[in-house]
Amino acid sequence: MVYEVNNSNIDVYTDYINRSGNIFQRVEWLKSNKINDYFTFYIKNDRGICIAGTYIFINVDNKKCIYFPRGPVIESICTLKDIEECINYLKDIGVKNNCNKIYLDFKYNILSLKNGKEIENNILKFTNKTSFSKFWHLNWGIDLNNITIEEYLKSLKEKTRYNINYAIKNGVKILTDNSSDSISKFYKLLKITADRDKFRIKDFECYENLFKYFKESIQLFWAYKDNTLLSAAIYIIIGDVAYYLYGASSNEYRNYKPTYLMHYKMIEYSINNNCKMYNLGGVGTIKNNVQNFHSGLYNFKKKFGGFLQDSSYAYEVEI
């Protein structure tokens, strides 16, 4: 049965999404990005909630479509009947809103389930594969389940361990500070990083909103040498997944490897808070079935061990 989410059952939805560790299907993620027109529902069968998601309307090729940012979230208890109910519900929404397609961007969630292949086969009875996504196709993750920080450190290559210790020996210190002044300071540092590395950033309000909506689970990490700020990162825990969301660095003392120590400390924090995975974010896209890695991001992130999270395709439904 389909339940549309409102003020009376938003906690049920949020608790479910938290258990999946999916920040992008939290309504607070959309609100932090100043998206106010979002719609949320979940489907229950006799075993519990089996599908839940938040969608928005977007334009693709000048046509209105339904899109789930990295969602919806689906459970192993989901049946073919549940999937059919979900698709029919969304088709009705699409017809009422003059939509052309539905985009379900949750491949990684599905294939991580023990019966993921079976569920995907059921999904493909109602959908087709597409390369469309508003996110990176290829992401980097580190499995932290049942590991100590000492075991993790030993698993790293010698050069990565050397860089972490090099930062420590040169007096780099890692701190946390979520004050409003610190958010402004992070944004100034992010602008320096963006100018240097030639990428676009969001409005200040989007970063400020993260601390407004996720104040119970967000941290700002800082790397200092003496009184000089070297780098910073926005980090958040959703369920048992830790996310490195945004990073910034100064043009000073980069040779002291502050980002190596910062990620090590964030991974240590993740392990101490019982996280099962550390999500380092995007490293590449796929075009014409060819992996295209951002060499700088990919080469840096893989130094911390881990694996490639493949979200190389989504599922589309014609309306």
N, C-alpha and C positions, 0 to 999 in steps of 0.2 A: 504494500500500500504506500502511496506517495503522500508525504507530509511536507507542506510548504512551511518554511521556517519564519517565525515571527518572534516578538519579544518573549512569548511564553515558552518557547522551546529552543531558543538560541543556545542555551547552555548545553543541551543534549547534543546539538550539532557540533559545538566547539569542542566538547569532550571527545567526541568521536574523531574529529579531525586531528586533535592533539595526539591521540593514540597512534594515528598513522604517521605522525611527524611531518605533515605537509603544511608548511607555512603559507604556501601560495593559494591554498583553499580556505584559509582563515579570512573571514570578512574584514578583519582588521588590516590585513595586507592590502586589500583593495582600498580601504578607507585611507590608509597611510599614503597611498599614491593618488589621493584626491579623486577616486572613482566612487561616486555615490549611487550610481544606477547599477546595482547588482542584485541578483536573485538567487535564493538559496533553498534547497530542498533535501530531503533524504527519503530513502525507501526502506521499509522494514518487511521482512518475511517472518515466518514463525520462529526463526532462530535469532532474530535481532536486526539491527541496521546492517544493510548489505551494500548500499550505494549511497553516497552523500556528496553534494557538490554545490559550488557557487559559480554561476555563469554571468557573463556580461554580453552586451551586444557590441559587435565591432563591424567595420566595413572591410571587406576583402574584395578587391577588384570592383570597387564601387557598388558592392552588393551587401546588404545587411545580413549578418550571420550571428549565430550563438556560439560563444567560445568559453571554454573552461580553462583558466590558467592552471596548468599542471594538474588537471582534474577531469572528471570527478574522482573521488577515492572509492575504491571498490574492495570488497572483502572476499575471502575464499568461500564464504557461505552463499555467495551470489549464484543464482540459478539462471538458466536460459529464460525462464518466465520473468524473473526480476529484470533482466537486461531488456527484454521486449517491452515490459511496462515502462522502463526508463526512457527508451527510445520513443515510444508512442507519446509519452507525456511531453517530451521535448519537441516532437514534431508538432503537436497541438499548439505549444507555445510559439513555435516558429511560424506556423500558419497565421496565428492571430497577430503576429508582429511583422508580417511580410518579410520573413527571412528566407534566404536562399539555401543556407547550409548550416549544419551543426558540426563543430569541431571539438572532439574529445581528446585532450592532450595528456593521456595518462598511461602511456606504454610502460614506463619504468615501474609504476605501481603494480600493474598487472603481472608483469613477468617476474617480479620479485616474490609473488605468491607461490606456495608449494604446488598449487593446481593452476598456475598462471596460463599455461599453454591451453588447457581445457577452456578456461574462461575467455581467452583471446579468440579461440575458435568459435565460441558462442557469440562474441561481439561481432566477429566478421560475418556472421549470418545477416546482420542488419547494417553493416558499415563497410567502408572501403578504407584502405591505407592511404595516407597523404603525408607529404613531407612538411606540411604547414605547421609552424609553431611560432609563438611570440618569444620563445626562450631559446637558449643554446640547445642544440641537439645532443651534444656530448658534454657531460659534466664529470667532475672528479670527486670521488668519495673515499673515505677511509673507514674501514671496519674496526670499531673499538669494542666490540662485544667480547666480554670475558678476557680482557687484557689489562695489565697494569702499565703504568707509565714507564716503568723500568723495562718491561718486555717490549713496549713500543719503541723506546729509544734504541734498544739492541737490534731491532728489526731494520733500522734505517741504514742506508749506505754510509760508509765511513766519512765521505765528504760532507754529507748533510749533518752528521754528528759534529764534525769539525766546525762547521759554520755556526751551529748553535753554541758551542763552547767558546768560539772566537768572540761572539757577541758578549757573552758573559765575562770573559777575561778582559774585554775592553770597556767594561763598566756600563753596559747597556742594562737598563732596568725596565721591567714591565709592570705597569700599574693599571688599575681600573678607576674610571671616574665618569659618572652619568649626569653630572650637573648640567644645567642649561647653558652655562658658559662654555662647558666642554663641547657641547653639540655645535655651537657656533665656531669653536676652535677647530673641530674636526672638518667642518665645511670649508673653512679657509684653507686647510691643508689639502683637502680633496680637490679644490680648484687649482692648487699648485700642481698636483699630480696630473690632473686632466690636461692642463696646459702643456706639461712636459711630455705626456704620453699620447696626446691627441685623441681623447675620447670625451664624449658628452656626459654631463651629469644632470641629475634632476634638480628641481627647485629646492631651496633650503627647507621649505615647509614639509616636503616629503620625508626628509631625514628626521626632522623634528617630530613629525607624526609617529614615526616608529617608536619613539620613546614615550609618546603619549598613549599609544594603543597596546604596546607590548612591555609596559614598564615592569611587569613581574618577571620577565624572562630575558631581558636584553642587557647587554654590557658594552661599554666602550673601553677597549683595551688601548693602552698607550705605551710606546717605547721611547725612553729618554736616555740620553747620555749627559750626566750632570744636569744642567737646566735646559738643555737643548732638546726640543721635540724632534724625534726622528721619523716615527710612523704611528699610525692609528688604525683601528679596525672596529667595525660594528659587527657584533656577534650576538646570536640569539639561539635559545633552545626551545624547540617545539616538540613536546612529547619526549622521545628518546633520541631525537636527531638534533645535532648542533650545526648551525649554519654560520659560515663566514660570509657575510652579506656584502660588505663594502670595505675597501682598504684604501689608505692614503699614505703617502710618504713624502718627506722633505727632500731637498736636493743636497742636504748636508749629511756627512758621515755615513753615506750609503755603503761604503766599504767595510763598515763594522757589522754588516749582516743583521740589522735589527729585525727584519721581517721573518727571518728563520727562527729567532728566539720567540717572537710574538706568536707565531703559529704553534710552536712547541708548547708554549704556556696556555694557549687556547685549547689545544688538544688535551693537555693535563687537566685543565678545568673541566673539559667535557667528560673525561674519564671519572673524575671525582664526583661529577653530577650524574653518573650512571647512564651516560649517553651511549648508544650502540653504534652511532655513525657520526662522522664529521663530514659535512658537505662543504666542499671548497668552491663550488660554483662551476661556471662554464669554462670549457677549454676548446670548443670547436663546434663546427656545424657540418652538415652533410648536404651536398648538392650533386645531383645526378649519380647518386649511390657512391660518391667519393667523400671520404672523411677529409675535412679541411681544418687542421688544428691551428689555433692561435699559438705560434711557436713559443712566445715568451711565457704565456700563461701555462701552457701544457708542460713545458720543460721545467718550470718552477714548481708547479703543484705536484707533479709526479715524484719529485725528490722526497716528498713526505710519505711515500708508500701509498698503497690503496689501489683503486680500480676505476675503470671507466664506466660511468653510468650512461647507458645508451638509451636515449629518447629520440631515436632517429626518425621515427614516424609517429603520426597521430592517427585518429580515426575520424572519417567524415561521413556525414549522412546528408543525402540530398533531400530537400523538402519539396 
